[in-house]
Amino acid sequence: MQEVSRARSTIRKPFMRNPALNAPYGKERIHRKKLNPWYVSGFIDGEGSFSIGIGKHKTLKRGIEVRCQFEIELRADDREILERICITLGCGRLYDCSYERYGWYPHVKYKIGSTKEIEEFLFPFLDRYPLQAKKAKDCQIFKEVIQMYRRKEHLTEKGFQKIIDLRKRMRETGKKHYDGNR
């Protein structure tokens, strides 16, 4: 089963569905050990990405949808560490990504796209093993947006606007260039 994302010109194929039960797609099984949770927390601090996407959607009343997801993307030769993170957190999926068009090495993406899994697995993990760097702020904003989403507040104009504002705040902490106003 392959999904083709035309926007990023990547080929993604789901690797596994439920790592806690060791029941991946296909016949492959992952037999990896869990990682030290503090190591995973530090890894998320360095490589994790909390994203709030806003995009067009033809069938929704507003015509716009909110998509929240958590990702870590690494080169394919680091796949084992993402498998072990997946096992440690107990949720999410791995995707093989091809960036041949850009001349890049193949990548593997660990992704949690379900707001329910984010709320039930990722947040309790990060509450117990909190992030230590500036990404902790992003995590708190992300958590607020997920909670609003789960309460369906994103469907109201007031809630949707608040999510837009929170997303803007989150983007400010991720700026890569000095703007002189800090």
C-alpha atoms as one frame of an Amber mdcrd trajectory, in Angstrom:
protein
   0.000   0.000   0.000   1.593   3.279  -1.070   0.384   6.814  -0.647   1.788
   9.448  -2.961   2.023  12.990  -1.684   2.154  15.278  -4.694   2.861  18.407
  -2.669   6.261  17.229  -1.438   6.975  14.708  -4.194   7.563  11.954  -1.695
   6.548   8.354  -1.676   5.347   7.173   1.691   4.394   3.698   2.636   3.080
   2.939   6.102   5.369   0.621   7.974   3.483  -0.292  11.116   0.256   0.447
  12.880   0.448  -0.698  16.500   3.972  -1.121  17.828   2.788  -1.894  21.346
   1.191  -5.087  20.048   3.995  -5.605  17.542   1.455  -5.802  14.698   2.918
  -3.931  11.713   1.703  -3.881   8.151   2.808  -6.808   6.035   4.878  -9.663
   7.361   7.738  -7.687   8.897   7.827  -7.521  12.664   9.869  -5.197  14.770
  11.623  -6.829  17.691  13.357  -3.848  19.229  13.802  -2.901  22.847  12.343
   0.228  24.374  14.655   3.180  24.909  15.345   5.038  28.120  12.425   7.516
  28.318  14.722  10.443  29.174  16.706   9.689  26.015  13.472   9.809  23.977
  12.496  13.099  25.610  15.897  14.576  24.735  15.617  13.219  21.199  12.233
  14.903  20.820  13.756  18.141  22.144  16.325  18.017  19.366  14.574  16.395
  16.418  10.824  16.400  17.119   8.336  18.624  15.339   4.922  19.702  16.597
   2.913  21.042  13.675  -0.471  22.670  13.275  -1.524  22.729   9.650  -4.371
  24.733   8.199  -5.555  23.636   4.766  -8.435  23.685   2.336 -11.024  20.925
   2.579 -13.832  20.618   0.042 -16.382  18.811   2.214 -16.121  20.849   5.422
 -18.618  23.662   6.061 -15.872  26.233   6.626 -13.840  24.841   3.727 -10.744
  24.778   5.936  -9.410  22.038   8.187  -7.004  21.961  11.119  -4.408  19.164
  11.103  -2.228  18.541  14.137   0.650  16.073  14.051   3.911  15.163  15.700
   6.864  14.025  13.561  10.507  13.070  13.650  12.240  12.616  10.310  15.723
  11.154   9.887  17.830   9.602   7.175  16.859   6.000   6.430  20.098   4.662
   7.900  18.796   5.834  11.317  15.551   3.844  10.997  16.255   1.663  14.061
  16.173   4.617  16.460  12.756   5.682  15.119  11.487   2.113  15.456  12.621
   2.104  19.079  11.001   5.494  19.739   7.791   4.134  18.226   7.945   1.107
  20.519   8.771   3.269  23.557   5.867   5.683  22.989   3.477   2.870  22.029
   1.878   4.644  19.076   2.506   6.247  15.709   3.703   5.011  12.339   6.862
   4.968  10.277   6.939   6.072   6.662   9.651   5.606   4.073  10.231   8.883
   2.223  12.032   9.211  -1.072  13.595  12.548  -1.969  15.419  11.358  -5.094
  14.034  14.358  -6.964  16.219  16.605  -4.789  19.226  14.301  -4.753  18.800
  13.590  -1.030  19.306  10.340   0.794  16.153   8.345   1.572  14.462   9.293
   4.853  12.200   7.656   7.417   9.481   9.631   9.157   7.938   8.733  12.505
   4.518  10.355  12.704   1.619  10.536  15.126  -1.284  12.023  13.175  -4.127
  10.931  15.423  -5.096  13.595  17.957  -6.460  10.801  20.135  -3.073   9.008
  20.179  -1.275  12.308  20.794  -3.524  12.954  23.786  -3.426   9.383  25.145
   0.229   8.477  24.561   2.498  11.436  23.697   1.268  14.000  26.232   1.320
  11.680  29.263   4.831  10.606  28.234   5.986  14.237  27.951   4.283  15.125
  31.241   6.277  12.393  32.943   9.528  13.108  31.044   9.258  16.823  30.230
  11.166  18.561  27.469  14.049  20.722  28.702  14.764  23.101  25.811  12.725
  25.860  24.150  10.619  23.215  22.389   8.804  22.788  25.729   6.936  26.044
  24.937   5.875  24.673  21.559   4.716  21.495  23.249   2.497  23.463  25.654
   0.951  25.456  22.807   0.502  22.270  20.790  -1.162  20.611  23.774  -3.611
  23.504  24.111  -4.506  23.264  20.406  -4.983  19.482  20.610  -7.279  19.881
  23.624  -9.303  22.532  21.760  -9.481  20.259  18.736 -10.643  17.287  20.802
 -13.377  19.502  22.337 -14.323  20.502  18.747 -13.646  24.173  19.446 -11.909
  24.450  16.068 -15.367  24.283  14.481 -16.392  27.656  15.953 -15.129  30.968
  14.575 -13.762  32.007  17.983 -11.978  28.671  18.521 -10.596  28.598  14.984
  -9.191  32.131  15.373  -7.595  31.192  18.701  -5.907  28.199  17.019  -4.594
  30.522  14.286  -3.189  32.848  16.980  -1.608  29.951  18.919  -0.092  28.594
  15.699   1.409  32.024  15.008   2.919  32.109  18.530   4.366  28.643  17.996
   5.901  29.667  14.676   7.630  32.640  16.323   9.701  30.326  18.538  10.848
  28.353  15.499  12.277  31.248  13.488  15.676  30.437  12.081  16.712  34.004
  11.297  17.358  36.937  13.549  14.807  39.695  12.914  16.289  42.383  15.196
  13.174  42.570  17.401  14.224  40.121  20.069
